[in-house]
């Protein structure tokens, strides 16, 4: 038998297990005032973690600086941590996080994610500051040194942040179409701050570069220095949430006195619908993390001065969760327990000698029960407690309903109960859900949280990030009604468009499991098919575009299931019923969040770059993703070595599977939207994951016969995404073309077969059918609608394979048929000689030559071979030289050059350019421009690919990468240092590719793509520059040449004031005007409907202030239309000049010296004629004799 212990001895022993056994009587004003060695639901540190902490208190009347003060524990080999030189005001407090991290500044992760919870301690540049700003002229240059302190910014205007256009939320409106803005803000520092946590906060659309006192310190979606007036963002980003950039390593750039922050804002292009830039600069507070932790079982803490003298000491006993141990705020300052911790403030509330540890119990256990069940809530505690509860999700208080006996239930109820000692809550709140009456056929997830918190999460559609997360509790019940999980977590709103709606709207959420809420993982296999034992986060998808009352619910899950069947990496999902605060919110799709933990679970642990829609970083950096985009956009993937280089960057099999499933499934809210990409660091290959495919399987505003290749090639939604560019670039490689088509056949016989698609569809249908029926009845919806939507998906599954097989064959069978266009070329060289070259009926070249200041023309036949197949191009580089470029009857591109004006008697040198460079043959006539003495030849081959050749000491070649496939020819033009190439895609959409020659290199040529959508075109479109903006003219076709490319303009129809589609006639010339929105406005040009014969011409004067269009009318006359403001004014030029009718297309130009306007054409009589307009008078001259 054990000896009896006297009561007082037992009491002493019990007391010593928690209370202090040693406490130095402090004489120094700095004291250890409070500590929490088991933080579960209290204050969060700068990383959002529930680290333990202690509090220092300056009890004196003067500021205390803590440099060289030390904290140590009382172990045999004590840990020692030295405090930095921070200051505590008289009577002030400072919290030290006892995390063991050993850090005196914010972590990089905290700098990126803590914008909502951690404001600047010292603001250097506020987000509403006044800035000097300049939108550079397109014909100017970015001044050297513009970002430095000494730069003269007197030409800059003054405006308030933010800057931009198109969103109706900018304090300073910029001109529509701005692609580059330079900002400067000067600020002063009286003395250098003690904090090192310098942070730049920027909300931007689409990119920026920041400079501090002239040095580049931060950038996103930006090219390298130096910037040019044509510099644009390298990727897209939507504004709305500021990113933070850690400038700690650049603090030394600051100096006492004057400083300047300079920022270059970048847009994705002049045709972008919007642009935004708003920035702030400041210091975040110094955050202290000690190098050791507090021991929950008890320990000793010492605080010593720089000389080693201990100024305060405390030995503490075993601690409990969320009850701090601290000094009494008044009187003897003795140590004791506080039920309500107060870090950074005066200790408050009744001090307890011992901690209070209640244990609540619910009987019967939470779960599914019959009506009339009686619930009992009891407590085991060392101190008398009251149990109080709520039933609406609110946190119980001392005024909440008290438990006085059993509670009978006749419907589903949620309890949130807690123990109280007087007015103070003791311990955690315990939730319990009782599902009364019906046994659900799906697992149940019951969420409990403060009603006002749920309302805020649900209704704050713009809130994102950790700051939008609210503390919640989750219970999970299996289909037998037994509770399997009860844990805390954080709840956020999830989604894009589906975030909108009132409080009754069914929305999507995210669940985050963290230490601060309870457990860092949900340790339950809630998604069995994932094969994962625990989850750190989950997404509860409401299927915003596929939900009741008009949706099928299953489209996104079906797409991911099929992608998995094909071998893809997918976010696995299952189904559950969601209850929030006791209310049934219906069927939800519970899925994995695709982040670093997801990848670790499925492909192995490691570090990853993870990027999603909008080039948003989930993990790692954008560096490799942006490099991939640059590589694709500027590299010839048709070459074997470049294809191999791409295969080192991208998992080609994975990417191909990803493209096939999305194209086959007609997922047309992609790839501009709804995508994820990831790679393992440091050199893993990019993989691609499907997401939010609710538009697939006939779920979007398109018809089942919409061709997916028309969509990806010439249609789409909001941009030329990296995935789209890469797919089109890969199709330029012969090896990949064969591989892709073989993969289509393989998957159509396997995972995408009718049998498998129907099997998967019916599995999902059957899994949710009962609960969907219950949800529809509860909401008074028509369940027949849901069944019809399921039948639509099944019907899609029956026809999709055949359709996709046909579309694939048609797309890859396309060949650009050779086009033979007779025409003229003209040239005036440096010596003043004028040359006109045209092709006779036998394909031979004839040349007309006129000496300077002479109207006498001599004709000769040029002894050139092989014969020509189409229109010539003529240019000169220097002196009397002239060069003739044309497509021969054998399909090769030839250049003939002569160094004299001697006509047929001169010596001509011939080069077969395509043969010399080993290139594919041309299917259309070449086009030539000369930029800075370098000729650029552009032509289209049989496969619809466009090639650029240029002479830089030797002839070089580069195919235009990642472009829609062209049909017909391409026309090159020059605007300053930008080379433009205009063409028609095989699906009837005018496109223009643009290249900044200042930044182009022989191996890296980054072309930009811009399309003119919504209206089918015919023939050769042409581009022009009006007031610094690129615009287009084309012939509107009566119908699409093939299946129309799907274009989504729903947002424009709803949001853009004055938005309109083309309402004019067809078979007419259309002017597509840039208005700074996603789509150009399209206007018919007067007096051109059914009047055009052949190809029109388009040109401008030397100043680019006047623009002229001319064509051959159906009656044979040459007509001219002059662009004046918003209209084109038509003139019958050949009629006014009393000139013969034409049988060939005209060419036109403006004499740079005299301003006289000229046209050349071949008349119906076979002669070459010239029209000219001088002093308002049209005249005519026949250049050839009988």
Secondary structure, 3 states (H helix, E strand, C coil): CCCCCCHHHHHHHHHHCCCCCEECCCCCCEEEEEEECCCCCCCCCCCCCCCCEEEEEECCCCCEECCCCEEEECCCCCCEEECCCCEECCCCEEEEECECCCECCCCHHHHHHCCCCCCEEEEEECCCCEEEEECCCCCCCCCCCCCCCCCCCCCCEEEECCEEECCCCCCEECCCCCCEEEEEEEEEECCCCCCCCEEEEEEEECEEEEEECCEEEEEECCCCCCCCCCCCCCCCCCCCCCEEEECHHHHHHCCCEEEEEEEEEECCCCCCCCEEEEEEEEEECCCCECCCECCCCCEEEEEECCCCCEEEEEEECCCCCCCEEEECCCCCCCEEEECCCCCCCCCCCCEECCCCCCEEEEECCCEEECCCCEEEEEEECCCCCEEEEECCCCCCCCCCEECCCCEECCCCEEEEEEEEECCEEEEEEEEEEEEECCCCCCEEEEEECCHHHHHHHHHCCCCCCHHHCEEEEEEEECCCCEEEEEEEEEEEEECCHHHCCCCCCCCEEEEECCCCCCCCCECCCCCHHHCCCCECEEEEECCCCCCCCCCCCCHHHHHHHHHHHCCCCCCCEEEEEEEECCEEEEEEEEEECCCHHHHHHHHCCCCEEEEEHHHEEEECCCHHHHHHHHHHHHCCCCCHHHHHHHHHHECHHHHHHHHHHHHHCCCCCCCCCCEEEEEECCCCCEEEEECCCCCCCCCCCCCCCCCHHHHHHHCECCCCCHHHHHHHHHCCCHHHHHHHHHHHHHHHCCCCCHHHHHHHHHHHHHHHHHHHHHHHHHHCCCHHHHHHHHHHHHHHHHHHHHHHHHHHHHHHHCCCCCCCCCCEEEEECCCCCEEEEEECCCCCEEEEEECCCCCCEEEEEECCCCCECCCCEEECCCCCCEEEEEEECCCCEEEEEECCCCHHHCCEEEEEHHHHHCCCCECCCCEEEEECCEEEEEEEECCCCEEEEEECCCEEEEECCCCCCEEEEEEEEEECCEEEEEEEECCCCEEEEEEECCCCCCCCCCEEEEEECCCCEEEEEEEEEECCEEEEEEEECCCCCCCCCCECCHHHHHHCCCCCCCCCCCCCEEEEECCCCCCCEEEECCCCCCCEEEEEEEEECCCCCCEEEEEEECCCCEEEEEEECCEEEEECHHHHCCCCCECCCCEEEECCCCCCEEEEEEECCCCEEEEEEECCEEEEEECCCC
